[in-house]
Amino acid sequence: MRVFVALVITLFLASAGCNKATKLQRKEAVQAAIESHLKQRPNVMMANLNLEVGEVKFNGDTAEAEANFRSKQSPTLVVGVHYKLRLAGDHWQVESSTPSGGMGGNPHGGGAAPTPAPTAAESPLKSSH
């Protein structure tokens, strides 16, 4: 009987650990980490932008994500950013970010000319991280 109880407890704990890992390896968890990171940066004007997290690659306790920031005033203006994240306990934490292109243009293709990239003074993301 003790063996059966120990087995049930072990399976329960293993299941709980798997559920935690599964919850952390989701795009939503990465997006929450990016949003939290951006809230700490006073030079990022998120009120004017929509965050769209695209592809996320998980590798153990690290993740990489492609994110687009789309202007609410001019939806064809898009700034792409590549994020590197590390697992910090029960949440993801942004380690670094770099521009990844994808500035301006028609997201659906077609013949529309690309929107010129904003200058450093005009950029909705005035950030040096």
MODELLER restraints for C-alpha pairs under 7 A, 6 or more apart:
rsr = mdl.restraints
at = mdl.atoms
rsr.add(forms.Gaussian(group=physical.xy_distance, feature=features.Distance(at['CA:24:A'], at['CA:91:A']), mean=6.78, stdev=0.5))
rsr.add(forms.Gaussian(group=physical.xy_distance, feature=features.Distance(at['CA:25:A'], at['CA:58:A']), mean=6.68, stdev=0.5))
rsr.add(forms.Gaussian(group=physical.xy_distance, feature=features.Distance(at['CA:27:A'], at['CA:56:A']), mean=6.42, stdev=0.5))
rsr.add(forms.Gaussian(group=physical.xy_distance, feature=features.Distance(at['CA:29:A'], at['CA:92:A']), mean=6.98, stdev=0.5))
rsr.add(forms.Gaussian(group=physical.xy_distance, feature=features.Distance(at['CA:30:A'], at['CA:92:A']), mean=6.26, stdev=0.5))
rsr.add(forms.Gaussian(group=physical.xy_distance, feature=features.Distance(at['CA:31:A'], at['CA:53:A']), mean=6.32, stdev=0.5))
rsr.add(forms.Gaussian(group=physical.xy_distance, feature=features.Distance(at['CA:33:A'], at['CA:92:A']), mean=5.54, stdev=0.5))
rsr.add(forms.Gaussian(group=physical.xy_distance, feature=features.Distance(at['CA:33:A'], at['CA:93:A']), mean=5.70, stdev=0.5))
rsr.add(forms.Gaussian(group=physical.xy_distance, feature=features.Distance(at['CA:33:A'], at['CA:94:A']), mean=6.62, stdev=0.5))
rsr.add(forms.Gaussian(group=physical.xy_distance, feature=features.Distance(at['CA:34:A'], at['CA:94:A']), mean=6.50, stdev=0.5))
rsr.add(forms.Gaussian(group=physical.xy_distance, feature=features.Distance(at['CA:37:A'], at['CA:94:A']), mean=6.57, stdev=0.5))
rsr.add(forms.Gaussian(group=physical.xy_distance, feature=features.Distance(at['CA:38:A'], at['CA:44:A']), mean=6.74, stdev=0.5))
rsr.add(forms.Gaussian(group=physical.xy_distance, feature=features.Distance(at['CA:43:A'], at['CA:126:A']), mean=5.81, stdev=0.5))
rsr.add(forms.Gaussian(group=physical.xy_distance, feature=features.Distance(at['CA:43:A'], at['CA:127:A']), mean=6.33, stdev=0.5))
rsr.add(forms.Gaussian(group=physical.xy_distance, feature=features.Distance(at['CA:44:A'], at['CA:125:A']), mean=5.30, stdev=0.5))
rsr.add(forms.Gaussian(group=physical.xy_distance, feature=features.Distance(at['CA:44:A'], at['CA:126:A']), mean=6.01, stdev=0.5))
rsr.add(forms.Gaussian(group=physical.xy_distance, feature=features.Distance(at['CA:44:A'], at['CA:127:A']), mean=6.63, stdev=0.5))
rsr.add(forms.Gaussian(group=physical.xy_distance, feature=features.Distance(at['CA:45:A'], at['CA:124:A']), mean=6.44, stdev=0.5))
rsr.add(forms.Gaussian(group=physical.xy_distance, feature=features.Distance(at['CA:45:A'], at['CA:125:A']), mean=6.75, stdev=0.5))
rsr.add(forms.Gaussian(group=physical.xy_distance, feature=features.Distance(at['CA:48:A'], at['CA:71:A']), mean=6.05, stdev=0.5))
rsr.add(forms.Gaussian(group=physical.xy_distance, feature=features.Distance(at['CA:48:A'], at['CA:72:A']), mean=5.56, stdev=0.5))
rsr.add(forms.Gaussian(group=physical.xy_distance, feature=features.Distance(at['CA:49:A'], at['CA:69:A']), mean=5.88, stdev=0.5))
rsr.add(forms.Gaussian(group=physical.xy_distance, feature=features.Distance(at['CA:49:A'], at['CA:70:A']), mean=5.39, stdev=0.5))
rsr.add(forms.Gaussian(group=physical.xy_distance, feature=features.Distance(at['CA:49:A'], at['CA:71:A']), mean=4.68, stdev=0.5))
rsr.add(forms.Gaussian(group=physical.xy_distance, feature=features.Distance(at['CA:49:A'], at['CA:72:A']), mean=5.41, stdev=0.5))
rsr.add(forms.Gaussian(group=physical.xy_distance, feature=features.Distance(at['CA:50:A'], at['CA:69:A']), mean=5.55, stdev=0.5))
rsr.add(forms.Gaussian(group=physical.xy_distance, feature=features.Distance(at['CA:50:A'], at['CA:70:A']), mean=5.11, stdev=0.5))
rsr.add(forms.Gaussian(group=physical.xy_distance, feature=features.Distance(at['CA:50:A'], at['CA:71:A']), mean=6.48, stdev=0.5))
rsr.add(forms.Gaussian(group=physical.xy_distance, feature=features.Distance(at['CA:50:A'], at['CA:72:A']), mean=6.60, stdev=0.5))
rsr.add(forms.Gaussian(group=physical.xy_distance, feature=features.Distance(at['CA:51:A'], at['CA:67:A']), mean=6.92, stdev=0.5))
rsr.add(forms.Gaussian(group=physical.xy_distance, feature=features.Distance(at['CA:51:A'], at['CA:68:A']), mean=5.97, stdev=0.5))
rsr.add(forms.Gaussian(group=physical.xy_distance, feature=features.Distance(at['CA:51:A'], at['CA:69:A']), mean=4.88, stdev=0.5))
rsr.add(forms.Gaussian(group=physical.xy_distance, feature=features.Distance(at['CA:51:A'], at['CA:70:A']), mean=6.64, stdev=0.5))
rsr.add(forms.Gaussian(group=physical.xy_distance, feature=features.Distance(at['CA:52:A'], at['CA:67:A']), mean=5.59, stdev=0.5))
rsr.add(forms.Gaussian(group=physical.xy_distance, feature=features.Distance(at['CA:52:A'], at['CA:68:A']), mean=5.10, stdev=0.5))
rsr.add(forms.Gaussian(group=physical.xy_distance, feature=features.Distance(at['CA:52:A'], at['CA:69:A']), mean=6.33, stdev=0.5))
rsr.add(forms.Gaussian(group=physical.xy_distance, feature=features.Distance(at['CA:53:A'], at['CA:66:A']), mean=6.08, stdev=0.5))
rsr.add(forms.Gaussian(group=physical.xy_distance, feature=features.Distance(at['CA:53:A'], at['CA:67:A']), mean=4.31, stdev=0.5))
rsr.add(forms.Gaussian(group=physical.xy_distance, feature=features.Distance(at['CA:53:A'], at['CA:68:A']), mean=6.38, stdev=0.5))
rsr.add(forms.Gaussian(group=physical.xy_distance, feature=features.Distance(at['CA:54:A'], at['CA:65:A']), mean=6.87, stdev=0.5))
rsr.add(forms.Gaussian(group=physical.xy_distance, feature=features.Distance(at['CA:54:A'], at['CA:66:A']), mean=5.29, stdev=0.5))
rsr.add(forms.Gaussian(group=physical.xy_distance, feature=features.Distance(at['CA:54:A'], at['CA:67:A']), mean=5.58, stdev=0.5))
rsr.add(forms.Gaussian(group=physical.xy_distance, feature=features.Distance(at['CA:55:A'], at['CA:65:A']), mean=5.78, stdev=0.5))
rsr.add(forms.Gaussian(group=physical.xy_distance, feature=features.Distance(at['CA:55:A'], at['CA:66:A']), mean=5.55, stdev=0.5))
rsr.add(forms.Gaussian(group=physical.xy_distance, feature=features.Distance(at['CA:56:A'], at['CA:63:A']), mean=6.86, stdev=0.5))
rsr.add(forms.Gaussian(group=physical.xy_distance, feature=features.Distance(at['CA:56:A'], at['CA:64:A']), mean=5.66, stdev=0.5))
rsr.add(forms.Gaussian(group=physical.xy_distance, feature=features.Distance(at['CA:56:A'], at['CA:65:A']), mean=4.31, stdev=0.5))
rsr.add(forms.Gaussian(group=physical.xy_distance, feature=features.Distance(at['CA:56:A'], at['CA:66:A']), mean=6.57, stdev=0.5))
rsr.add(forms.Gaussian(group=physical.xy_distance, feature=features.Distance(at['CA:57:A'], at['CA:63:A']), mean=5.48, stdev=0.5))
rsr.add(forms.Gaussian(group=physical.xy_distance, feature=features.Distance(at['CA:57:A'], at['CA:64:A']), mean=5.23, stdev=0.5))
rsr.add(forms.Gaussian(group=physical.xy_distance, feature=features.Distance(at['CA:57:A'], at['CA:65:A']), mean=6.41, stdev=0.5))
rsr.add(forms.Gaussian(group=physical.xy_distance, feature=features.Distance(at['CA:58:A'], at['CA:64:A']), mean=6.68, stdev=0.5))
rsr.add(forms.Gaussian(group=physical.xy_distance, feature=features.Distance(at['CA:61:A'], at['CA:86:A']), mean=5.75, stdev=0.5))
rsr.add(forms.Gaussian(group=physical.xy_distance, feature=features.Distance(at['CA:61:A'], at['CA:87:A']), mean=4.97, stdev=0.5))
rsr.add(forms.Gaussian(group=physical.xy_distance, feature=features.Distance(at['CA:62:A'], at['CA:85:A']), mean=5.64, stdev=0.5))
rsr.add(forms.Gaussian(group=physical.xy_distance, feature=features.Distance(at['CA:62:A'], at['CA:86:A']), mean=4.45, stdev=0.5))
rsr.add(forms.Gaussian(group=physical.xy_distance, feature=features.Distance(at['CA:62:A'], at['CA:87:A']), mean=6.07, stdev=0.5))
rsr.add(forms.Gaussian(group=physical.xy_distance, feature=features.Distance(at['CA:63:A'], at['CA:84:A']), mean=5.94, stdev=0.5))
rsr.add(forms.Gaussian(group=physical.xy_distance, feature=features.Distance(at['CA:63:A'], at['CA:85:A']), mean=5.08, stdev=0.5))
rsr.add(forms.Gaussian(group=physical.xy_distance, feature=features.Distance(at['CA:63:A'], at['CA:86:A']), mean=6.34, stdev=0.5))
rsr.add(forms.Gaussian(group=physical.xy_distance, feature=features.Distance(at['CA:64:A'], at['CA:83:A']), mean=5.54, stdev=0.5))
rsr.add(forms.Gaussian(group=physical.xy_distance, feature=features.Distance(at['CA:64:A'], at['CA:84:A']), mean=4.61, stdev=0.5))
rsr.add(forms.Gaussian(group=physical.xy_distance, feature=features.Distance(at['CA:64:A'], at['CA:85:A']), mean=6.12, stdev=0.5))
rsr.add(forms.Gaussian(group=physical.xy_distance, feature=features.Distance(at['CA:65:A'], at['CA:82:A']), mean=5.80, stdev=0.5))
rsr.add(forms.Gaussian(group=physical.xy_distance, feature=features.Distance(at['CA:65:A'], at['CA:83:A']), mean=5.09, stdev=0.5))
rsr.add(forms.Gaussian(group=physical.xy_distance, feature=features.Distance(at['CA:65:A'], at['CA:84:A']), mean=6.62, stdev=0.5))
rsr.add(forms.Gaussian(group=physical.xy_distance, feature=features.Distance(at['CA:66:A'], at['CA:81:A']), mean=6.01, stdev=0.5))
rsr.add(forms.Gaussian(group=physical.xy_distance, feature=features.Distance(at['CA:66:A'], at['CA:82:A']), mean=4.73, stdev=0.5))
rsr.add(forms.Gaussian(group=physical.xy_distance, feature=features.Distance(at['CA:66:A'], at['CA:83:A']), mean=6.36, stdev=0.5))
rsr.add(forms.Gaussian(group=physical.xy_distance, feature=features.Distance(at['CA:67:A'], at['CA:80:A']), mean=5.73, stdev=0.5))
rsr.add(forms.Gaussian(group=physical.xy_distance, feature=features.Distance(at['CA:67:A'], at['CA:81:A']), mean=5.26, stdev=0.5))
rsr.add(forms.Gaussian(group=physical.xy_distance, feature=features.Distance(at['CA:67:A'], at['CA:82:A']), mean=6.29, stdev=0.5))
rsr.add(forms.Gaussian(group=physical.xy_distance, feature=features.Distance(at['CA:68:A'], at['CA:78:A']), mean=6.26, stdev=0.5))
rsr.add(forms.Gaussian(group=physical.xy_distance, feature=features.Distance(at['CA:68:A'], at['CA:79:A']), mean=5.56, stdev=0.5))
rsr.add(forms.Gaussian(group=physical.xy_distance, feature=features.Distance(at['CA:68:A'], at['CA:80:A']), mean=4.42, stdev=0.5))
rsr.add(forms.Gaussian(group=physical.xy_distance, feature=features.Distance(at['CA:68:A'], at['CA:81:A']), mean=6.23, stdev=0.5))
rsr.add(forms.Gaussian(group=physical.xy_distance, feature=features.Distance(at['CA:69:A'], at['CA:78:A']), mean=5.53, stdev=0.5))
rsr.add(forms.Gaussian(group=physical.xy_distance, feature=features.Distance(at['CA:69:A'], at['CA:79:A']), mean=5.12, stdev=0.5))
rsr.add(forms.Gaussian(group=physical.xy_distance, feature=features.Distance(at['CA:69:A'], at['CA:80:A']), mean=6.34, stdev=0.5))
rsr.add(forms.Gaussian(group=physical.xy_distance, feature=features.Distance(at['CA:70:A'], at['CA:77:A']), mean=5.95, stdev=0.5))
rsr.add(forms.Gaussian(group=physical.xy_distance, feature=features.Distance(at['CA:70:A'], at['CA:78:A']), mean=4.54, stdev=0.5))
rsr.add(forms.Gaussian(group=physical.xy_distance, feature=features.Distance(at['CA:70:A'], at['CA:79:A']), mean=6.60, stdev=0.5))
rsr.add(forms.Gaussian(group=physical.xy_distance, feature=features.Distance(at['CA:71:A'], at['CA:77:A']), mean=5.67, stdev=0.5))
rsr.add(forms.Gaussian(group=physical.xy_distance, feature=features.Distance(at['CA:71:A'], at['CA:78:A']), mean=6.51, stdev=0.5))
rsr.add(forms.Gaussian(group=physical.xy_distance, feature=features.Distance(at['CA:76:A'], at['CA:104:A']), mean=5.71, stdev=0.5))
rsr.add(forms.Gaussian(group=physical.xy_distance, feature=features.Distance(at['CA:76:A'], at['CA:105:A']), mean=5.81, stdev=0.5))
rsr.add(forms.Gaussian(group=physical.xy_distance, feature=features.Distance(at['CA:76:A'], at['CA:106:A']), mean=5.74, stdev=0.5))
rsr.add(forms.Gaussian(group=physical.xy_distance, feature=features.Distance(at['CA:76:A'], at['CA:107:A']), mean=6.88, stdev=0.5))
rsr.add(forms.Gaussian(group=physical.xy_distance, feature=features.Distance(at['CA:77:A'], at['CA:103:A']), mean=6.47, stdev=0.5))
rsr.add(forms.Gaussian(group=physical.xy_distance, feature=features.Distance(at['CA:77:A'], at['CA:104:A']), mean=4.35, stdev=0.5))
rsr.add(forms.Gaussian(group=physical.xy_distance, feature=features.Distance(at['CA:77:A'], at['CA:105:A']), mean=6.81, stdev=0.5))
rsr.add(forms.Gaussian(group=physical.xy_distance, feature=features.Distance(at['CA:77:A'], at['CA:115:A']), mean=6.49, stdev=0.5))
rsr.add(forms.Gaussian(group=physical.xy_distance, feature=features.Distance(at['CA:78:A'], at['CA:102:A']), mean=6.46, stdev=0.5))
rsr.add(forms.Gaussian(group=physical.xy_distance, feature=features.Distance(at['CA:78:A'], at['CA:103:A']), mean=5.04, stdev=0.5))
rsr.add(forms.Gaussian(group=physical.xy_distance, feature=features.Distance(at['CA:78:A'], at['CA:104:A']), mean=5.15, stdev=0.5))
rsr.add(forms.Gaussian(group=physical.xy_distance, feature=features.Distance(at['CA:79:A'], at['CA:101:A']), mean=6.82, stdev=0.5))
rsr.add(forms.Gaussian(group=physical.xy_distance, feature=features.Distance(at['CA:79:A'], at['CA:102:A']), mean=5.98, stdev=0.5))
rsr.add(forms.Gaussian(group=physical.xy_distance, feature=features.Distance(at['CA:79:A'], at['CA:103:A']), mean=4.90, stdev=0.5))
rsr.add(forms.Gaussian(group=physical.xy_distance, feature=features.Distance(at['CA:80:A'], at['CA:99:A']), mean=5.87, stdev=0.5))
rsr.add(forms.Gaussian(group=physical.xy_distance, feature=features.Distance(at['CA:80:A'], at['CA:100:A']), mean=5.05, stdev=0.5))
rsr.add(forms.Gaussian(group=physical.xy_distance, feature=features.Distance(at['CA:80:A'], at['CA:101:A']), mean=5.43, stdev=0.5))
rsr.add(forms.Gaussian(group=physical.xy_distance, feature=features.Distance(at['CA:80:A'], at['CA:102:A']), mean=5.37, stdev=0.5))
rsr.add(forms.Gaussian(group=physical.xy_distance, feature=features.Distance(at['CA:80:A'], at['CA:103:A']), mean=6.68, stdev=0.5))
rsr.add(forms.Gaussian(group=physical.xy_distance, feature=features.Distance(at['CA:81:A'], at['CA:97:A']), mean=6.45, stdev=0.5))
rsr.add(forms.Gaussian(group=physical.xy_distance, feature=features.Distance(at['CA:81:A'], at['CA:98:A']), mean=5.56, stdev=0.5))
rsr.add(forms.Gaussian(group=physical.xy_distance, feature=features.Distance(at['CA:81:A'], at['CA:99:A']), mean=4.40, stdev=0.5))
rsr.add(forms.Gaussian(group=physical.xy_distance, feature=features.Distance(at['CA:81:A'], at['CA:100:A']), mean=4.95, stdev=0.5))
rsr.add(forms.Gaussian(group=physical.xy_distance, feature=features.Distance(at['CA:82:A'], at['CA:97:A']), mean=5.46, stdev=0.5))
rsr.add(forms.Gaussian(group=physical.xy_distance, feature=features.Distance(at['CA:82:A'], at['CA:98:A']), mean=5.27, stdev=0.5))
rsr.add(forms.Gaussian(group=physical.xy_distance, feature=features.Distance(at['CA:82:A'], at['CA:99:A']), mean=6.11, stdev=0.5))
rsr.add(forms.Gaussian(group=physical.xy_distance, feature=features.Distance(at['CA:82:A'], at['CA:100:A']), mean=5.69, stdev=0.5))
rsr.add(forms.Gaussian(group=physical.xy_distance, feature=features.Distance(at['CA:83:A'], at['CA:94:A']), mean=6.85, stdev=0.5))
rsr.add(forms.Gaussian(group=physical.xy_distance, feature=features.Distance(at['CA:83:A'], at['CA:96:A']), mean=5.88, stdev=0.5))
rsr.add(forms.Gaussian(group=physical.xy_distance, feature=features.Distance(at['CA:83:A'], at['CA:97:A']), mean=4.43, stdev=0.5))
rsr.add(forms.Gaussian(group=physical.xy_distance, feature=features.Distance(at['CA:83:A'], at['CA:98:A']), mean=6.71, stdev=0.5))
rsr.add(forms.Gaussian(group=physical.xy_distance, feature=features.Distance(at['CA:84:A'], at['CA:94:A']), mean=6.04, stdev=0.5))
rsr.add(forms.Gaussian(group=physical.xy_distance, feature=features.Distance(at['CA:84:A'], at['CA:95:A']), mean=5.55, stdev=0.5))
rsr.add(forms.Gaussian(group=physical.xy_distance, feature=features.Distance(at['CA:84:A'], at['CA:96:A']), mean=5.29, stdev=0.5))
rsr.add(forms.Gaussian(group=physical.xy_distance, feature=features.Distance(at['CA:84:A'], at['CA:97:A']), mean=6.26, stdev=0.5))
rsr.add(forms.Gaussian(group=physical.xy_distance, feature=features.Distance(at['CA:85:A'], at['CA:92:A']), mean=6.19, stdev=0.5))
rsr.add(forms.Gaussian(group=physical.xy_distance, feature=features.Distance(at['CA:85:A'], at['CA:93:A']), mean=5.35, stdev=0.5))
rsr.add(forms.Gaussian(group=physical.xy_distance, feature=features.Distance(at['CA:85:A'], at['CA:94:A']), mean=4.35, stdev=0.5))
rsr.add(forms.Gaussian(group=physical.xy_distance, feature=features.Distance(at['CA:85:A'], at['CA:95:A']), mean=5.11, stdev=0.5))
rsr.add(forms.Gaussian(group=physical.xy_distance, feature=features.Distance(at['CA:86:A'], at['CA:92:A']), mean=5.65, stdev=0.5))
rsr.add(forms.Gaussian(group=physical.xy_distance, feature=features.Distance(at['CA:86:A'], at['CA:93:A']), mean=5.39, stdev=0.5))
rsr.add(forms.Gaussian(group=physical.xy_distance, feature=features.Distance(at['CA:86:A'], at['CA:94:A']), mean=6.53, stdev=0.5))
rsr.add(forms.Gaussian(group=physical.xy_distance, feature=features.Distance(at['CA:86:A'], at['CA:95:A']), mean=6.50, stdev=0.5))
rsr.add(forms.Gaussian(group=physical.xy_distance, feature=features.Distance(at['CA:87:A'], at['CA:93:A']), mean=6.17, stdev=0.5))
rsr.add(forms.Gaussian(group=physical.xy_distance, feature=features.Distance(at['CA:96:A'], at['CA:129:A']), mean=6.96, stdev=0.5))
rsr.add(forms.Gaussian(group=physical.xy_distance, feature=features.Distance(at['CA:97:A'], at['CA:129:A']), mean=6.37, stdev=0.5))
rsr.add(forms.Gaussian(group=physical.xy_distance, feature=features.Distance(at['CA:103:A'], at['CA:117:A']), mean=5.98, stdev=0.5))
rsr.add(forms.Gaussian(group=physical.xy_distance, feature=features.Distance(at['CA:104:A'], at['CA:114:A']), mean=5.43, stdev=0.5))
rsr.add(forms.Gaussian(group=physical.xy_distance, feature=features.Distance(at['CA:104:A'], at['CA:115:A']), mean=4.62, stdev=0.5))
rsr.add(forms.Gaussian(group=physical.xy_distance, feature=features.Distance(at['CA:104:A'], at['CA:116:A']), mean=6.38, stdev=0.5))
rsr.add(forms.Gaussian(group=physical.xy_distance, feature=features.Distance(at['CA:104:A'], at['CA:117:A']), mean=6.23, stdev=0.5))
rsr.add(forms.Gaussian(group=physical.xy_distance, feature=features.Distance(at['CA:105:A'], at['CA:113:A']), mean=6.34, stdev=0.5))
rsr.add(forms.Gaussian(group=physical.xy_distance, feature=features.Distance(at['CA:105:A'], at['CA:114:A']), mean=3.54, stdev=0.5))
rsr.add(forms.Gaussian(group=physical.xy_distance, feature=features.Distance(at['CA:105:A'], at['CA:115:A']), mean=5.14, stdev=0.5))
rsr.add(forms.Gaussian(group=physical.xy_distance, feature=features.Distance(at['CA:106:A'], at['CA:112:A']), mean=6.23, stdev=0.5))
rsr.add(forms.Gaussian(group=physical.xy_distance, feature=features.Distance(at['CA:106:A'], at['CA:114:A']), mean=6.38, stdev=0.5))
